[in-house]
Amino acid sequence: MSLVGGQQTKNPGPPNSIMVIDFNTNRIPSAEPNQATTRKDSPPPASDSASFSNLDSLNSQMGAPATVRPEKVAAAKDLVADSNYPSDHDLSRIAGLLASHMETDSTSQSG
């Protein structure tokens, strides 16, 4: 059986063939617009000039030497020298976090 023009008809094809549906085209509303549309004026183009009033200040800051915090440098040197950093406990926690994210990513991608 197939649906043609809103009515069921016998399918002329062999069993297990694909059903064909012909839509009733006389029920499609017209595509004419029912409201008048008005064209809005586009905004004026942006200015082609740019203001660089702070350019000299930025250039002077870029040329200045970076601020060094000696306490942070000393702490970093201590950590690099410590053969137990990061600790086995910290490494296990990081490995667990990475593994849990890998499991979450693989399950979300397979679904």
Secondary structure as GFF3:
##gff-version 3
##sequence-region A 1 111
A	DSSP	beta_strand	2	4	.	.	.	ID=ss1
A	DSSP	beta_strand	7	9	.	.	.	ID=ss2
A	DSSP	beta_strand	21	22	.	.	.	ID=ss3
A	DSSP	three_ten_helix	25	27	.	.	.	ID=ss4
A	DSSP	alpha_helix	55	63	.	.	.	ID=ss5
A	DSSP	alpha_helix	70	81	.	.	.	ID=ss6
A	DSSP	alpha_helix	88	110	.	.	.	ID=ss7
###
